[in-house]
Every structure is written in structure tokens, then in C-alpha cells.
Amino acid sequence: MKLYKISLALILGLGTMTSCEDKLDVVNVNQQTASTFGSTAKELEETVIAAYNHIRMEGTYARVGYNYDVCRGDEVWNSSQVWYMPYDDLNTPIDNEMNQWVWRDWYYTINVCNYIVYRAGQDYSAMANDMKRAVGQALFLRGLAYYNLAGYYQNPTLMLDYENYSSLETLYSENATYDEVWDQVEKDLSDAMTLLPSRDAGGEWAKGRATCGAAAGFYARALMMRHKYSEALAVLKDIIGGKYGTYKLMANYGDNFREGSAYENNDESLFEVQFLDYGTQGTDDEWTPVNTSPNATQGHAIESNFCPGIYGGWADLSASPWLYNLFKAERTTNGSLDPRLYWTIGTYEPEWEGFENGNVAYTDPMTTEGYVVTNNNNGGLPIAKWTNMRTNLYSSVVTGLHCGINLRIMRYSDVLLRAAECENEVNGPTQQAIDWINQVRNRAGLANLNLSDFSDKDKLFEQIANVERPKEFGCEFGRGFDLIRWGFFYDAGRLQQIKEHAAVKFWTQANYDNGVINYTPMDPVSYSDCDKSSYDTWINGHEFIPIYQGTLNANPKLKGNSANTSTSNADKLYGPVHPVVNL
């Protein structure tokens, strides 16, 4: 189900009342206000749809709110060397206005969610099922908002009461601590788990909406941010066991990255952001919550950032050579390449002849004669995910908010690999952890791992963190969150490791053809011989985004975070960092 924007103003069409002499104060029911609207579940459901609309904005998931984390990770680098540069280099200044966009758009979402919770009341036990669904969705979306705000800004302010929006005095509040924000995320998501139906029980209603399975999945993610592995493991086991609905891996990995009702909201998806398919959209790009239009495109711009310049894209972000060569290091049991490479990175490979749509870049056949790179000046391996590079549907990209591929924010494969990670942390290494990993590997046609190959939990963690997760989720949102929760920025060995992962060399076809360079864009890159690595410029505390100085100036109670002050977070880790292990 695609979620269309519905106005919160209800045109009730009631007649007027008049009096000849006496003055009578009558509320105009055709002009609803925050104090009169929202008394029924039907009205609050319209408000829920407005909240869903806000998670499709520039700062939430339609562009920068997604891509900040993508380029914060070690799987992606900035090939344009312009847009996203401070976020790829992890040294953005506090007066960069882009710092405010994610903050702004998630607080718009929170405002709407707070209104729903405020109007519905706090006695969940007395609510009818339709009201529970409205409140459950609001709590999920508010938990999702603070999940993102904590992961990006570390210690944002907690706004939980809609009445606080009535004046500047109550609106301006101080920072919450990192722990306080995660406590709230856990509470909102755990409450949503009890209020929402499963995807099975929800039926058609559940397509495209938050369910108890979505809430459970993000609840486990939130617990893992503070190394609450035992608690997270119990939740993940319940998801696997079907307590929160039926989920399974799609037989075809690529079905998670196509548009259309045949593929979106599928059996593997716990939660995805809904976008209208290309060709069914309006004409107006709606970048921010205040840039509203009844004719909005309702697509995203991730494809525009990923797409090579020769196909009309902005050519901003590319896959790292490390990720490409990680895929190439292991063949399937029938001797072919891992099929996930096809859908992750847009390179020509002999094995792709006859596979899916073959060696294709948009509708152009790819050959061995030339290399398709993201950026003409700096090279870069094209990211195929969240684009139509492999779908053979379109010949080029219309830049802006036009891509209609739903962003699958959490998939069942993440449940399995997180369960394996938690099992390893609590009891590992164990056969149960290996079995969950092998389910994901088997879908890709890879051989089973054997428990006997992992002498301790450090080695199995290395396999999960730097082999299994990158190949399954490469170039997707979430890697930056992982690097923070694993403590990789504050361990010398781990920091050096991600510097190696992010190492790149600039490449142009002309220089290659003229013999100026003798390497290809697909060759491994050594950190000792690279043109740059993102983490060379990382500053202590800048694994987070600074709170924008303009926001601090406007709110006298608010203070900056570790990125504002360039302060180390080494003493704020929730457990020891696993040492680097050679596999």
C-alpha cells in the first residue's frame, strides 16, 4: 500500500446557525484546530498518514537523512568530492547548515506523533483496537525518529508532550543524555510492540505500515546500540519464531531492491518507506515538511546521488574497492559470483551474462571495452542498490525526488545476522549462531560456515562484522550506526582497519587509456598507496553530526554534542571492542 498524503482539515459541510438578536459563540466545525481534531481513531489515522509522509522528507529518508549514514560507513566514499564531503570525511563544521536538515525533519515527525499520543490519552488498556493501531504507529514512528536522532546527534532534546509546543518557554528544552534518548526509544518501541498487530493479523492494512514485527526489529536494534545482547537476543528469537508475524528470506535477493507491488512490502521486509513508482508520480519535488504540494512526486533522491553522471545522476557516492573485492574473494558452491554483488555494485562481470538482466547499466549493455564509473573526474564503482541500474526499465535518471523503489529499512536477513551476533556475544561461538548466518549465506549460494573454523567469539564477530554484514547490506543505511556501537572509532586497530576499507584511488578512462595510470577502478587499493581515505580526517567526536550552531543560538537551553566540541567518546563505550582478527 502506498501512503498518500491526506489533509488534516475535515470539510464536514454542516449548515450555519444564526440568531436575530442574541450573540452566540459557535465553533466553526469546517475549520478544525488542534484542540478539536483527533477525538476519534479515524481522525487520528489521518494524522498518522501525515506522520508517515514526514519520514519521506529530505532529512529523514528521501536523501540526506539516509545518505549521511551511508557515507559515514566504510563501504561508500564520496566520488564527487563536493556534496556530502564533510560527512564522508567526518569533520563537518558546526556552522554547516546541512547539519540541521536531519534534526529539523525528524522533529516535524515527532511533533505529529506527539499530537496523536496526546489526543489519544495514555490508558492503552481501555482503547479500542483501531485506536491502539493509531497510537502504536505513532509510538513506532517517534521511536524511529529518536533512533535516528540519537545515532546522528548523540544527545538531542527529548520532546514528548504536545502541549510543550504551545510556547517558546516550554518548547526550548535542554539536551537529554545519550542514555536517556535510547531509554525513550526502547520504551516507545516496546509499547508499540504491544499495540500493533502482526503483518499476518493486519492483512491488507499492514502493507506499508508499522506492525509489531517492525517495532520488535527496531527494539532489538536499539538494545544492541548499548550492548544489551541478552535482551536483544530474546526479541530476535521471538521474531524468528513467528511471534510477531511470518517473515522469510526472499528466494531472489534482488527482489528486495525493485519497485512495484510484486516486490515491495514482501515477505522479507519488516519495515520499508513507501514511495510512488516512477511514472505514477506528480511533478513537484517536496524536499521539506513545509514545502508541501498536492502534486508531489513522492519519490526519493537516493538514486540521484548514486547514479553515474553519464546516466543523468549527480554522481556523488560510490562503493568502496574494499567492498567490491570482498565480494570477489568468495565464490558460490557452483563457482559463480555472489549474486548480491550484481544488485550492490554496477560492474561488468562475465558471470552476469544470462543472469537477471545481464550486464546492463540502465538500458545500455555493458562490455569489457570500458568501465562505467560514477564520477567522470574521480571514478568510483557505481552503487546499484536503490537505483534502476540493473532493472532495465529506464535509460537514464530524472534527478530529484523521483525514484520509486521503496527503501527497505529493515529486512529479515538483518534479524538473522543480528541474532547470530547476539548469540555469539552471549554464548559464542555456537552452532546456533552459525546456523543463522548460514541461512543468509545459503540464499546467496555460498557454502556453509563450520563452527570448528571459529576458535573464539572474536573470530566469529570478525566474520559477521566485516564479511557477512557488508555483503548482505553493502551500501545500505546502518553501517555508520554499527561502527559506533562496535566502538571502531576508538580502537587503534579498528580505526586503521576502516581506513583500509575506505581507501580509494582516483580514476578516469582518459588517464587509463593514455597510460597515465595502470590500475582499474575495480583493483584493490592499499591504504599506503591511496589518494585518500575518509577516516584520515575524522576528528574525535565527529562520528556524530554536530548540532547546528544556528539551532544552538535559537535555543539558549541547548548545548552542543561531542562533534561540536571535538571531544572523545572513548569513555562512553558500552563494552570492550573486539580486536582485529585475521580470517
C-alpha positions in Angstrom: 0.0 0.0 0.0 1.3 3.4 -0.9 0.6 6.1 1.6 -0.9 9.2 0.1 -1.0 12.5 1.9 -4.3 13.3 3.4 -5.2 16.8 4.7 -5.9 17.0 8.3 -8.6 19.6 7.7 -12.0 17.9 7.5 -14.7 19.5 5.4 -17.8 18.5 7.3 -20.3 20.5 5.3 -22.7 21.3 8.2 -25.1 24.2 7.9 -24.8 27.5 9.6 -26.6 28.7 12.7 -27.9 32.2 13.1 -29.7 34.3 15.7 -31.6 37.5 15.2 -30.6 39.3 18.4 -28.5 37.2 20.8 -24.8 36.7 20.0 -23.9 33.1 20.1 -20.3 31.7 20.1 -20.3 28.8 17.7 -17.2 26.7 16.8 -16.8 26.5 13.1 -16.6 22.8 12.5 -15.3 23.4 9.0 -12.1 24.9 10.5 -10.7 22.2 12.7 -8.0 23.1 15.2 -5.5 21.1 17.3 -7.9 21.3 20.2 -10.9 19.9 18.3 -9.5 17.5 15.8 -8.4 14.0 16.8 -11.1 12.8 19.1 -11.7 9.6 17.1 -9.5 6.9 15.8 -10.5 7.8 12.2 -9.3 11.3 12.6 -6.0 10.2 14.3 -5.5 7.7 11.5 -5.4 10.7 9.1 -2.7 12.3 11.4 -0.8 9.0 11.3 -0.6 9.3 7.5 0.8 12.8 7.9 3.5 11.3 10.1 4.4 8.7 7.5 4.6 11.5 5.0 7.3 13.2 7.1 9.6 10.1 7.0 9.8 10.7 3.3 11.4 14.1 3.5 15.0 15.4 2.7 16.2 15.0 6.2 14.5 11.7 7.1 14.8 9.1 4.4 14.4 10.8 1.0 18.0 11.9 0.6 20.5 13.3 3.2 18.8 11.6 6.2 19.6 8.3 4.5 22.9 9.1 2.8 24.7 10.7 5.8 24.9 7.3 7.4 25.7 5.5 4.1 28.8 7.7 3.6 29.7 7.6 7.3 30.4 3.9 6.8 33.4 2.3 5.2 31.6 0.7 2.3 31.0 4.0 0.4 33.1 7.1 -0.4 32.4 10.5 -1.9 33.2 10.3 -5.6 32.0 13.8 -6.4 34.4 15.3 -3.8 31.8 18.0 -3.3 28.3 17.1 -2.0 28.4 15.2 1.3 32.1 15.7 1.7 32.1 16.9 5.3 30.0 13.8 6.3 32.2 11.4 4.3 35.3 13.0 5.9 33.7 13.1 9.4 34.8 16.6 10.1 31.8 18.8 9.3 32.0 22.3 10.9 29.3 23.3 13.4 28.0 26.1 11.1 27.3 23.9 8.2 23.5 24.4 7.6 23.1 20.9 6.3 23.7 19.7 9.9 20.3 20.9 10.7 18.3 19.2 8.0 18.0 15.7 9.7 17.3 17.4 13.0 14.6 19.6 11.5 12.7 16.8 9.6 12.7 14.2 12.4 11.3 16.8 14.9 8.5 17.5 12.4 7.7 13.8 12.6 7.9 13.8 16.4 5.5 16.8 16.6 2.8 14.9 14.7 3.4 11.7 16.7 3.2 13.6 20.0 -0.1 15.1 18.9 -1.5 11.6 18.3 -0.4 10.3 21.7 -1.7 13.5 23.4 -5.1 13.3 21.8 -5.5 9.5 22.3 -4.6 9.5 26.0 -2.3 7.2 28.0 -4.7 4.4 29.0 -3.8 1.9 26.4 -5.8 -0.9 28.1 -9.1 0.9 27.6 -8.5 1.7 23.9 -10.4 0.0 21.1 -8.2 -1.8 18.5 -8.4 0.9 15.9 -7.2 3.5 18.4 -4.4 1.2 19.5 -3.3 0.9 15.9 -3.2 4.7 15.6 -1.2 5.2 18.8 1.1 2.2 18.1 2.1 3.6 14.8 2.7 7.0 16.3 4.9 5.4 19.0 6.8 3.4 16.4 7.5 6.5 14.3 8.5 8.5 17.3 10.8 5.7 18.4 12.2 5.6 14.9 12.7 9.4 14.9 14.7 9.3 18.2 16.6 6.2 16.9 17.9 8.4 14.1 18.4 11.5 16.2 20.5 9.6 18.8 22.5 7.9 16.1 23.3 11.1 14.4 23.3 13.8 17.1 24.2 11.8 20.2 22.3 13.9 22.8 19.3 15.6 21.2 16.5 17.1 23.2 13.5 14.9 24.2 10.1 16.4 23.2 7.4 14.1 24.4 4.5 16.3 25.3 2.5 18.0 22.6 1.5 20.8 25.0 5.1 21.9 25.1 4.7 23.2 21.6 2.4 26.0 22.8 5.1 28.4 23.8 8.8 29.1 23.3 9.4 28.8 27.0 8.2 25.2 27.1 9.4 24.4 23.6 13.0 25.2 24.4 14.4 22.3 26.4 17.8 21.1 27.2 19.7 18.1 25.8 18.9 14.7 27.0 21.8 12.3 27.7 22.6 9.6 25.2 21.2 7.0 27.6 18.0 9.0 28.2 17.3 9.1 24.5 17.9 5.4 24.0 15.7 4.7 27.0 12.9 6.6 25.3 13.5 4.8 22.0 13.2 1.4 23.8 10.1 2.5 25.7 8.3 3.8 22.5 9.2 0.7 20.5 8.3 -1.8 23.3 4.9 -0.1 23.8 4.3 -0.2 20.0 5.0 -3.9 20.1 2.0 -4.4 22.4 -0.3 -2.1 20.5 0.2 -3.0 16.9 -1.0 -6.2 15.1 1.4 -8.5 13.3 1.6 -8.4 9.5 -0.4 -11.6 9.4 -3.2 -10.3 11.6 -3.1 -6.9 9.9 -3.7 -8.3 6.5 -4.0 -5.6 3.7 -3.9 -2.9 6.3 -0.4 -3.9 7.4 1.1 -3.4 3.9 3.4 -0.4 4.2 2.6 0.3 7.8 4.4 -0.3 11.0 3.5 -3.6 12.7 4.5 -5.3 15.9 7.2 -7.1 13.9 8.7 -3.7 12.7 8.6 -2.4 16.3 10.3 -5.6 17.6 13.0 -5.4 15.0 13.9 -1.8 15.8 13.6 -2.5 19.5 16.3 -5.2 19.1 18.4 -2.8 17.1 18.1 -0.2 19.9 19.1 -2.6 22.6 22.2 -3.6 20.6 23.3 0.1 20.4 24.1 -0.2 24.2 25.3 -3.9 24.0 22.2 -5.3 25.7 22.8 -8.5 23.8 20.8 -10.9 26.0 17.7 -8.8 25.9 18.0 -8.3 22.1 18.6 -12.0 21.5 15.3 -12.9 23.2 13.4 -10.4 21.0 15.2 -11.6 17.8 14.4 -15.2 18.7 10.7 -14.3 19.0 10.8 -12.7 15.6 12.4 -15.8 14.1 9.9 -18.0 15.9 6.9 -16.1 14.4 5.6 -14.3 17.5 5.4 -11.0 15.6 4.4 -12.3 12.2 5.7 -14.5 9.5 8.9 -13.5 7.8 11.3 -15.3 5.5 14.1 -14.6 3.1 13.1 -13.9 -0.5 14.4 -16.6 -2.8 15.8 -13.9 -5.1 17.9 -11.3 -3.2 17.3 -8.8 -6.0 13.5 -8.7 -5.2 14.4 -6.5 -2.2 15.6 -3.7 -4.5 13.0 -3.4 -7.2 9.9 -1.2 -7.4 6.4 -2.4 -7.9 3.7 -4.2 -5.9 5.2 -7.6 -6.9 8.3 -6.9 -4.9 7.7 -4.2 -2.3 6.4 -5.0 1.2 7.4 -8.6 0.6 7.9 -11.5 2.9 11.4 -10.3 3.9 10.5 -6.8 4.8 9.9 -5.8 8.4 9.6 -2.1 7.5 10.1 0.0 4.5 9.5 3.6 3.5 6.8 3.9 0.8 7.5 5.8 -2.4 5.3 6.0 -5.5 6.5 4.1 -8.5 8.1 6.2 -11.2 5.6 7.2 -13.9 2.7 7.4 -11.3 4.1 10.4 -9.5 3.3 14.1 -9.5 5.7 16.8 -10.8 6.7 18.8 -7.7 9.7 17.8 -5.6 8.7 18.1 -2.0 12.0 18.4 -0.1 11.0 19.6 3.3 7.9 19.4 5.6 7.0 23.0 4.8 7.5 22.6 1.1 4.1 21.0 0.6 2.3 20.3 -2.7 -0.8 18.4 -3.7 1.1 17.3 -6.8 4.3 16.0 -5.0 6.4 13.4 -6.7 6.5 11.2 -3.6 9.8 9.6 -4.7 13.3 9.7 -3.2 16.6 11.0 -4.4 18.9 8.2 -3.3 19.2 7.1 -6.9 20.2 10.6 -8.0 23.1 10.6 -5.5 24.2 7.1 -6.6 23.6 7.2 -10.3 26.7 7.7 -12.6 26.9 11.1 -14.3 26.6 9.6 -17.8 23.1 8.4 -17.0 22.0 11.7 -15.6 22.8 11.2 -11.9 24.5 13.5 -9.5 27.4 11.1 -9.2 28.0 11.7 -5.5 28.6 8.4 -3.8 30.4 5.2 -4.9 31.1 1.8 -3.5 34.5 1.2 -2.0 37.0 -1.0 -3.8 37.3 -3.0 -0.5 33.6 -3.9 -0.7 33.9 -5.0 -4.3 36.9 -7.2 -3.7 35.3 -8.7 -0.6 32.6 -10.0 -2.9 35.1 -11.3 -5.4 37.0 -13.2 -2.7 34.4 -16.0 -2.3 32.6 -17.9 -5.0 29.3 -19.7 -4.7 29.2 -23.5 -4.4 28.7 -23.7 -8.2 31.7 -21.5 -8.9 29.9 -18.3 -9.8 30.0 -14.8 -8.2 27.9 -13.9 -5.2 24.6 -12.7 -6.7 24.4 -9.9 -4.2 27.3 -8.2 -6.0 25.0 -7.8 -9.0 22.5 -5.8 -7.0 25.0 -3.9 -4.9 27.8 -2.7 -7.4 27.3 -2.0 -11.1 30.4 -3.6 -12.7 30.7 -5.8 -15.7 31.3 -9.4 -14.9 31.4 -12.4 -17.4 29.3 -14.3 -14.9 26.4 -11.9 -15.4 25.7 -12.9 -18.9 22.4 -14.6 -18.7 21.9 -13.7 -15.0 18.9 -11.5 -14.3 19.1 -8.7 -16.9 22.7 -9.4 -17.7 25.5 -6.9 -17.9 23.3 -3.8 -18.1 23.6 -0.2 -16.9 20.1 1.2 -17.1 19.2 0.0 -20.6 22.8 0.1 -22.0 24.6 -3.2 -22.4 27.9 -3.2 -20.5 31.1 -4.5 -22.2 34.7 -5.2 -21.3 35.8 -2.3 -23.5 35.1 0.4 -21.0 34.4 1.0 -17.3 31.2 2.6 -16.1 32.3 4.8 -13.2 30.2 7.1 -11.0 32.0 10.3 -11.4 33.9 11.3 -14.6 36.6 13.1 -12.8 37.3 10.8 -9.8 36.0 7.5 -10.9 34.2 5.3 -8.4 32.3 2.0 -8.6 28.6 2.7 -9.2 26.2 1.7 -6.4 23.4 -0.4 -7.9 21.1 -0.6 -4.8 18.1 1.8 -4.7 18.6 2.5 -8.4 17.3 1.1 -11.6 20.8 0.4 -12.9 20.1 -3.3 -13.0 16.3 -3.3 -13.7 16.5 -2.5 -17.4 13.4 -0.2 -17.0 14.8 3.2 -17.7 17.6 4.6 -19.9 18.5 7.4 -17.6 17.6 9.2 -14.3 15.4 12.2 -13.8 17.2 13.7 -10.8 15.3 14.8 -7.8 12.7 13.0 -5.7 11.6 10.6 -8.5 12.9 7.1 -7.7 10.0 4.9 -6.7 11.9 2.0 -5.2 10.7 1.5 -1.6 13.6 1.7 0.9 13.6 -1.5 2.9 14.8 -0.1 6.2 14.8 -3.5 8.0 14.9 -6.9 6.4 14.6 -10.4 7.9 18.2 -11.1 6.9 19.1 -8.4 9.4 17.2 -10.3 12.1 19.1 -13.4 11.4 22.6 -11.8 11.4 21.8 -9.8 14.5 20.6 -12.9 16.3 23.8 -14.6 15.3 25.8 -11.6 16.6 23.9 -11.5 19.9 24.2 -15.3 20.3 27.9 -15.1 19.8 28.2 -12.3 22.3 26.2 -14.1 25.0 27.3 -17.8 24.4 29.5 -17.9 21.4 30.8 -19.1 19.3 27.9 -21.6 19.0 26.3 -23.8 16.3 23.1 -21.8 16.6 24.9 -18.6 15.6 26.5 -20.4 12.7 23.1 -21.8 11.6 21.5 -18.3 11.4 24.4 -17.0 9.4 24.2 -19.9 7.0 20.6 -19.2 6.3 21.7 -15.9 4.8 24.7 -17.4 3.1 22.7 -20.2 1.5 20.3 -17.7 -0.1 23.3 -16.3 -1.9 24.5 -19.8 -2.9 27.6 -19.7 -0.6 28.9 -22.7 1.3 28.1 -23.3 5.0 30.4 -21.9 7.6 31.6 -24.5 10.1 31.8 -23.9 13.9 35.2 -25.6 14.0 36.6 -22.7 12.0 35.9 -20.2 14.8 38.0 -20.7 17.8 36.5 -17.8 19.8 33.9 -15.2 19.7 36.3 -12.5 18.4 36.9 -14.5 15.2 33.2 -15.1 14.6 32.5 -11.4 15.3 35.0 -10.5 12.6 33.2 -12.8 10.2 29.9 -11.2 11.0 31.0 -7.6 11.1 33.4 -7.5 8.2 32.2 -10.3 5.8 28.6 -11.3 6.3 27.1 -7.9 7.1 28.9 -5.9 4.4 28.0 -8.4 1.7 24.3 -8.6 2.7 23.8 -4.9 3.5 26.5 -3.2 1.5 25.8 0.5 0.7 22.6 0.4 2.8 21.7 2.7 5.7 23.0 1.4 9.1 26.8 0.8 8.7 27.6 4.1 10.4 25.4 3.1 13.4 27.3 -0.3 13.5 30.7 1.4 13.6 29.6 3.5 16.5 28.1 0.7 18.6 31.1 -1.6 17.9 33.5 1.2 19.1 35.6 1.1 15.9 36.5 4.8 16.1 38.2 4.4 19.5 40.3 1.4 19.0 43.6 1.9 17.1 43.4 -1.4 15.3 39.8 -1.0 14.3 40.4 2.6 13.2 43.2 1.5 11.0 41.1 -1.3 9.6 38.3 1.1 8.5 40.9 3.4 7.0 42.0 0.5 4.8 38.4 -0.3 3.9 37.8 3.3 2.8 41.0 3.8 0.8 40.4 4.9 -2.8 42.4 5.9 -5.9 41.0 8.4 -8.3 40.5 7.1 -11.9 39.5 8.4 -15.3 39.1 6.5 -18.5 41.3 9.0 -20.4 44.2 8.6 -17.9 43.9 4.8 -18.2 43.7 4.8 -22.0 46.7 7.2 -22.2 48.8 5.0 -19.9 49.0 7.7 -17.1 47.7 5.1 -14.7 47.8 1.3 -14.9 45.2 0.3 -12.4 41.4 -0.2 -13.0 38.6 1.2 -10.8 38.0 -2.4 -9.6 41.5 -3.1 -8.3 42.2 -3.5 -4.6 43.6 -0.3 -3.0 46.2 -0.3 -0.3 46.0 2.4 2.3 49.7 3.0 2.0 49.2 3.8 -1.7 45.8 5.6 -1.9 44.7 9.0 -2.9 42.6 9.4 0.2 40.7 7.6 2.9 37.6 9.0 4.6 38.8 8.4 8.1 42.1 10.2 7.7 40.2 13.4 8.5 38.0 12.0 11.3 38.1 14.3 14.4 37.3 12.9 17.8 33.6 13.1 18.4 32.7 13.5 14.8 31.4 10.0 14.4 28.3 12.1 15.2 27.0 15.2 13.4 27.3 18.5 15.3 24.2 20.2 16.4 23.9 23.2 14.1 25.1 26.4 15.6 22.0 28.2 14.4 19.9 25.8 16.4 22.0 26.4 19.5 21.7 30.1 19.0 17.9 29.9 18.9 17.6 27.7 22.0 19.5 29.0 25.0 19.0 25.7 26.9 20.6 23.6 24.2 24.3 22.6 24.2 26.5 21.0 21.6 27.5 17.4 21.4 30.9 15.7 21.1 31.1 16.8 17.5 30.6 20.4 18.5 33.4 20.3 21.0 35.6 17.6 19.2 35.5 15.5 22.3 36.4 11.8 22.5 33.7 9.3 23.3 36.2 6.6 24.2 35.0 6.5 27.8 31.3 6.2 26.8 31.5 2.8 25.1 29.3 0.1 26.5 31.7 -2.8 26.4 35.1 -3.8 25.1 36.0 -3.5 21.4 36.6 -6.8 19.7 40.3 -6.9 18.5 41.0 -7.2 14.8 41.2 -10.9 13.8 42.7 -12.2 10.5 40.2 -14.6 9.0 
